[in-house]
Amino acid sequence: MKRVLVVDDEESIRELYRADLADDGYEVGLAADGGQAIRLLETFRPDLVTLDIKLPDFDGIEVLRRIRERNSTIPVILVTAFGEFKQDFNTWASDAYIVKSHDTTELKEAVRKLLGDG
């Protein structure tokens, strides 16, 4: 079973993504901030990370940089409520960029595509 790490400071979003991705057959780990996400990279060992840009400790761009330092091949999907970050060249290191929504169709399609499941 492939593992997805969901990193978001909003509990409702974490739980929504967890439920929908679990329904699609993924094992889902949750992190509420960047520090927790970095720790879970070592213990949970995700196959893919969904990453919010706005986090309470350090931003998702910094988390993305740290993920790439540890494992440059793990797919990372940046998920944010703020579409303007797509213009920030630092986000280009991600594998996909999705504007946050309670409709998880686009997110689930990106996960399947990046993990080779669809």
N, C-alpha and C positions, 0 to 999 in steps of 0.2 A: 504494500500500500504506500503510495507516494504521500509525502508530508509537505504541508503548507504552513508557514509561519505568518500569522496575521499580526501586524504591528500597527496599533491605532490607540490613541488616548481616549477615544469615546467607547465606553463599554457597549453601548447599543450597537455600534458598528462592528465591534469585535464579535459579538454574539451573533449578529445577523450573518456575517461572513462565515463564522464557524459552522452555523447550522446549514447554510446553503452549500458550502464546500464539503461538509461531511455527508450531506445527502448525495453528492456527486461521487462519493467513495474515497475522499481524501482524509488522511489523519491531520487534524488541525491543532497547532499550538498557538497560544495567544501571548502577546506582549503589550503592555500599556505604555512603554517608553523605550527609548533607544538603548539604554543600558541593559534592560531586561532582554531586548532583542539580541544584542551582541552575546550575552551569556547563553541564550537558547540556541544560538548557532552551533555552539560546542556540544550541548547536551541533547537537544532535540534533533539536530542535524536535518534541517528542512531541505526539500528538493526545490522549493520556490518560496520567495518571500513577497508578501504584499505589504507595502510600507507607506504610511501616512507621512506627509512632509512636515506638518506642524505637530511636534511632540513636546512634552513638558521639559525634558532635560536637555537634549540637543536635537537639532532638526534632522529630518529624514535624509537630507543631502549628506550630512555628516555620517549618519548610519549607513547609507549607501556606500560611501567611501570606505568605511571600515569593513563592510561586508566584502567589497571587492578586494581589499587587502588580504582578507582571510581565504576567500574562495572566489576567484574571478569568473567561474563558470556558472554559479548559481543564478537562475533567473530572478530578477527583481521587478515587481510591478509597483510603480509609484501611484498612490491613490490619494487624491486631495480634493478638498472642496473648492480650491482656488485654481481656476483654469490658467491664470496668468503665469504660473510657474513653468508651464510648458515652454515658454520663451527663454527660460534660464538654461544656459548651456550645461550647467551641472546636472540637470535632470536627464540629459542625453545618455548618460552612462547606464540608465535603467533600460530594461528590455521592453517595457510598455508603460504608458502613462494614461491613467483613467481618472476622470472627474468623479468624485464620490457621489454615490446615489444609493437609495434604498432598493432600487432595481439592480440586482446583481448580475443580470444577463451578460453585460459587457465584460465584467470581471471574470465570470466563470468561463466565458469564451477565451479570454486571454490566458487564463490558467491552463485550460485544456490544450491550447495551441502551444504554449511554451513548454509544457510537460510532454508533448507528443501524444496526447490522449484524444485528439480530435482534429 
